[in-house]
Amino acid sequence: MSQPPQFRPTPPTGAQLVRRRGLELQIVPENPRRRALRLHLGPWTARLFGLFVLLAVAGSAAGWATLPWTLGVPRAERTAAVQSERRTQLGERLKALTGELEESARLAAAAARQVEKAHRLLALPNHPMTTPPPAREEVETVFAAVARRGLRLEAEVASVLTRTERMLDEIEGIDRQRPPWLAQVPSISPLGRAESVLVAGFGPRRNPYTQELDFHAGLDLAAPLGTPVLAPADGNVVFAGVFDRREGEWWRLGRLVALRHGERFLTLFGHCDQLLVRRGERVRRGQPIATVGGTGWTTTQHLHYEIREGVGRDPRPVDPRLHVLDRVWDEEEGLFEIVRTPPAQRFPLPSPLR
C-alpha cells in the first residue's frame, strides 16, 4: 500500500521574512574592539525603509542620468573658452612665424639683388624668377589667410634662394678663371667709404635750372669738398679737363674726368675740384683720380657719376647704382626695371670721347 505524499513547505523568501519578522540591520565598525550596532525594524518599518532605499536609488539614477544635461551648458562654455584661447595662441604663433618668413624673404631678396648686380656686370645670361606654386588649399582655419600667406612666402624664399644659388655658382666660376676683363668692370663706389648723399638719381626729372623735364643720365652724390674720387675699375684716362662750349651742354659738368674701361664701359666724373690724372694715363681700381668740387653748372659741391655701356660712338647710359657692389641703395627693387626699359632718346658723347 503506497504511502501518501508528504507535504514539504516551501522555505520563505527574503521578502516574506521581512513581512513576517521585520528586518535587522547590523552596523559593524572598522575598529574590531568596538561592538556592532544592531537595529531591529518591524515588518512595516522594514517595508518603509525598503521603499526609501528604492526611492533614493531611483533618485540617484535619475540624477546621474540628467547630470550631463545639468552640466552641459557650463561644460560647453568651458570647452569653447579653452578652444578659443588655444586658437588665439596658435594664431599669434602663426603670425609670428609669418613675420619671420617676411623678414627672411626681405633678406633673401636683398641678397639676391646684390648677386644679380654682380651677375649682370659680368654679362652672364639672365635667369628669370620662377613662379612659386600656388599655396595648398587644405588650410581652412580661422587664420587661413595668414597660413596661405606663410605658405606663399615659403615658396617665394625657396625660389629666390634657388635662383641666387645658380647665379653665385656662375659668378664663382668666372672668378676662378680670373679673366683680364674682370678688372675693367666698374664695381665700386667712386667715393669709397666716404659719407655721401644721393641728391639726384638716374632717370626722368625736372631740371633744377631750366625747370624742363629731361633725363638725368647719371647720379649726383653730395659729399664734402675735397673728398677723393676713386676709379671704379682699371682703365685709361681719355679726358681730363673742361669741355669746350662748342660741344654742347657738356661744359656744364665743369672739370671732368673720363675713363675708358676696355671696349665695354666708359665712366664720367663731373663737377670735380682738382684733377689728379692726365689724358693717356693708366689707372687702377680704387686709385684717386680727382676730388669732389662745385665747378660747372651747380649750386653746391657734388660728384656727377655717369656710366656708359656698349660699343660704338654713343654707348647708352646705365644706372650707376647697378655697378656699385659695396653700397646698398634705397629702393633697389626698381633698379632692374630701369635696366629692362632703358631711355629711348640718344645721348651723344662729345667728340673727344668718341
Buried (B, 14 or more C-beta within 10 A) or exposed (E): EEEEEEEEEEEEEEEEBBBEBBBEEEEEEEEEEEEEEEEEBEBEEBBEBBEEEEEEEEEEEEEEEEEEEEEEEEEEEEEEEEEEEEEEEEBEEBBEBBEEBBEBBEEBBEBBBBBBBBBBBBEBEEBEEEEBEEBEEEBEEEBEEBBBBBBBBBBBBBBBBEBBEBBBEBBEEBEEEEEEBBBBBBBBBBBBEBEBEBEBBBEEBEEEEEEEEEBBBBBBBBBEEEBBBBBBBBBBBBBBBBBEEEBEEBBBBBBBBBBBBBEBBBBBBBBBBBBBBEEEBEBEBEBBBBBBBBBBEBEEBBBBBBBBBBEEEEBBBBBBBBBBBEEEBEEBEEBBEBBEEEBEEEEEBBEBBE
